[in-house]
Amino acid sequence: MRLPYVPDPPPTNTPDEDRILSNVQARRAPNSLLPLDLALLHSFPVADGWNSFIGAIRTRTSLSTITRELAICRVAVVNGALFEWEQHAPLLSEGGLSEEALKVVGDSGADFEEGSCGMVLNAEQRAVLRYTDAMTKNVSVPDGVFEELRACFGEREVVEITATVAAYNCVSRFLVALDVGEKNGSH
């Protein structure tokens, strides 16, 4: 970490900071605060907004675990956010993605064409991964990539996938820039 982590738990100075800390701890319960939290809590207002937004992305969308975690894990791979990968790849496995498919997702050079990974990833999964790559690498998404995603998902899911990719690009950029988890430079 390029900055020292705050103590766990960090000291609070106002009732609002107490509330924010309690909310972050509640979202992590029964586990303790993550290094990410201990970095964010240098700024209680930022930690508060982050907790609310990322909490909604993680727990309040209609996306399946595999769809959500595919997007998150792929962002981590493309952006070199090892800490993010280590937090989310197990969730992808627990959601039912095979080890072989997880290796494909973790390959930064994968193209997700049907022939090269069609046996381990279905059409929806390939569409999510191609869309995630386009958003993460280029920001602009080609029409064909968007239409492929749109053919697999309804409007709500497209919005939720897009928000998940965007949110976790924010997360990965924060993690990598501050070297949260002290591993991003070694991947």
C-alpha positions as CSV (number, residue, x, y, z in Angstrom):
1,M,0.0,0.0,0.0
2,R,1.3,3.3,-1.0
3,L,-0.4,5.0,2.0
4,P,-0.6,3.5,5.5
5,Y,-3.9,1.7,6.2
6,V,-6.0,3.2,8.8
7,P,-6.2,1.2,12.1
8,D,-8.8,-1.6,12.3
9,P,-11.1,-0.2,13.4
10,P,-10.3,3.4,12.6
11,P,-11.0,6.1,15.2
12,T,-14.1,8.1,14.6
13,N,-14.7,11.7,15.5
14,T,-18.4,12.3,14.8
15,P,-21.7,10.4,14.9
16,D,-21.7,10.5,11.1
17,E,-18.3,8.8,11.0
18,D,-19.6,6.2,13.6
19,R,-22.5,5.5,11.3
20,I,-20.3,5.1,8.2
21,L,-17.9,2.8,10.0
22,S,-20.9,0.7,11.3
23,N,-22.3,0.5,7.8
24,V,-19.0,-0.7,6.3
25,Q,-18.5,-3.2,9.0
26,A,-22.1,-4.5,8.6
27,R,-21.5,-5.1,4.9
28,R,-18.4,-7.1,5.6
29,A,-19.8,-9.0,8.5
30,P,-19.1,-11.6,9.7
31,N,-15.6,-10.9,8.3
32,S,-13.4,-8.1,9.3
33,L,-12.6,-5.0,7.2
34,L,-10.7,-5.6,4.0
35,P,-7.5,-3.8,3.1
36,L,-9.7,-1.9,0.6
37,D,-11.8,-0.6,3.4
38,L,-8.8,0.3,5.4
39,A,-7.6,2.4,2.5
40,L,-11.0,4.0,1.8
41,L,-11.6,4.9,5.4
42,H,-9.0,7.7,5.2
43,S,-12.0,9.5,3.8
44,F,-15.2,8.7,5.6
45,P,-17.5,10.4,3.0
46,V,-15.8,8.5,0.1
47,A,-16.0,5.2,2.1
48,D,-19.7,5.9,2.7
49,G,-20.6,6.5,-1.0
50,W,-18.4,3.6,-2.1
51,N,-20.1,1.2,0.4
52,S,-23.5,2.2,-0.8
53,F,-22.8,2.0,-4.5
54,I,-20.6,-1.1,-4.5
55,G,-23.0,-2.7,-2.0
56,A,-25.9,-2.2,-4.4
57,I,-23.9,-3.6,-7.4
58,R,-22.9,-6.6,-5.3
59,T,-26.1,-7.4,-3.6
60,R,-29.1,-5.7,-5.1
61,T,-29.0,-6.4,-8.9
62,S,-30.9,-9.2,-10.6
63,L,-27.7,-10.7,-12.1
64,S,-26.7,-14.3,-11.4
65,T,-23.6,-14.8,-9.4
66,I,-21.7,-16.1,-12.5
67,T,-22.7,-13.1,-14.7
68,R,-21.8,-10.6,-12.0
69,E,-18.5,-12.3,-11.0
70,L,-17.5,-12.9,-14.7
71,A,-17.6,-9.1,-15.2
72,I,-15.8,-8.3,-12.0
73,C,-13.1,-11.0,-12.5
74,R,-12.5,-10.0,-16.1
75,V,-12.1,-6.3,-15.1
76,A,-9.5,-7.5,-12.5
77,V,-7.6,-9.4,-15.1
78,V,-7.6,-6.7,-17.8
79,N,-6.5,-4.0,-15.3
80,G,-4.0,-6.2,-13.4
81,A,-5.9,-5.9,-10.1
82,L,-4.7,-9.0,-8.3
83,F,-6.4,-8.2,-5.0
84,E,-9.7,-7.9,-6.8
85,W,-9.1,-11.2,-8.6
86,E,-8.3,-12.9,-5.4
87,Q,-11.5,-11.6,-3.7
88,H,-13.8,-12.5,-6.6
89,A,-12.5,-15.6,-8.4
90,P,-13.5,-17.9,-5.5
91,L,-17.1,-16.4,-5.8
92,L,-17.1,-17.3,-9.5
93,S,-16.0,-20.9,-8.6
94,E,-18.6,-21.1,-5.8
95,G,-21.2,-19.9,-8.3
96,G,-20.6,-22.9,-10.5
97,L,-18.0,-21.9,-13.1
98,S,-15.6,-24.7,-13.9
99,E,-11.9,-24.5,-13.2
100,E,-11.2,-24.8,-16.9
101,A,-13.5,-21.8,-17.6
102,L,-11.9,-19.8,-14.7
103,K,-8.5,-20.3,-16.4
104,V,-9.9,-18.9,-19.6
105,V,-11.4,-15.9,-17.8
106,G,-8.0,-15.3,-16.1
107,D,-6.1,-15.3,-19.4
108,S,-5.5,-11.7,-20.3
109,G,-5.1,-12.6,-24.0
110,A,-8.3,-14.6,-24.3
111,D,-10.6,-13.4,-27.1
112,F,-13.8,-15.4,-26.1
113,E,-14.6,-16.5,-29.6
114,E,-16.9,-19.5,-29.8
115,G,-14.4,-21.9,-31.3
116,S,-11.6,-21.2,-28.8
117,C,-13.7,-21.3,-25.6
118,G,-17.1,-22.5,-26.7
119,M,-16.8,-25.8,-24.8
120,V,-16.1,-24.1,-21.4
121,L,-18.2,-20.9,-21.7
122,N,-21.7,-20.5,-23.0
123,A,-23.0,-17.8,-25.3
124,E,-24.1,-15.5,-22.4
125,Q,-20.8,-15.8,-20.7
126,R,-18.8,-15.1,-23.8
127,A,-21.1,-12.0,-24.5
128,V,-20.5,-10.7,-20.9
129,L,-16.7,-11.2,-21.3
130,R,-16.5,-9.5,-24.7
131,Y,-18.6,-6.6,-23.4
132,T,-16.5,-6.3,-20.3
133,D,-13.3,-6.3,-22.4
134,A,-14.6,-3.6,-24.7
135,M,-15.7,-1.4,-21.9
136,T,-12.5,-1.9,-19.9
137,K,-10.0,-1.7,-22.7
138,N,-11.6,0.9,-25.0
139,V,-14.5,2.4,-23.1
140,S,-16.5,2.6,-26.3
141,V,-18.4,-0.7,-27.1
142,P,-18.7,-1.7,-30.8
143,D,-22.3,-2.2,-32.0
144,G,-21.8,-5.9,-32.6
145,V,-20.5,-6.5,-29.1
146,F,-23.4,-4.6,-27.6
147,E,-26.0,-6.4,-29.8
148,E,-24.5,-9.7,-28.8
149,L,-25.0,-8.8,-25.1
150,R,-28.5,-7.4,-25.8
151,A,-29.5,-10.7,-27.5
152,C,-28.7,-12.6,-24.3
153,F,-30.1,-10.3,-21.7
154,G,-33.0,-7.9,-21.0
155,E,-32.7,-4.2,-20.6
156,R,-32.4,-4.3,-16.8
157,E,-29.6,-6.9,-17.0
158,V,-27.8,-4.9,-19.7
159,V,-27.9,-1.8,-17.4
160,E,-26.8,-3.9,-14.4
161,I,-23.9,-5.5,-16.3
162,T,-22.8,-2.1,-17.6
163,A,-22.9,-0.6,-14.1
164,T,-21.0,-3.6,-12.7
165,V,-18.2,-3.3,-15.3
166,A,-18.0,0.5,-14.8
167,A,-18.0,0.1,-11.0
168,Y,-15.3,-2.5,-10.9
169,N,-13.2,-0.5,-13.3
170,C,-13.3,2.2,-10.6
171,V,-12.5,-0.4,-7.9
172,S,-9.6,-1.9,-9.8
173,R,-8.1,1.5,-10.7
174,F,-8.2,2.5,-7.0
175,L,-6.6,-0.8,-5.9
176,V,-3.9,-0.7,-8.5
177,A,-3.0,3.0,-8.1
178,L,-2.7,2.7,-4.3
179,D,-1.3,-0.9,-4.5
180,V,-4.0,-2.1,-2.1
181,G,-3.1,-5.6,-1.0
182,E,0.5,-5.0,-1.9
183,K,0.4,-7.5,-4.7
184,N,-0.6,-5.6,-7.8
185,G,2.9,-4.8,-8.9
186,S,3.9,-8.5,-8.7
187,H,1.3,-10.0,-11.0
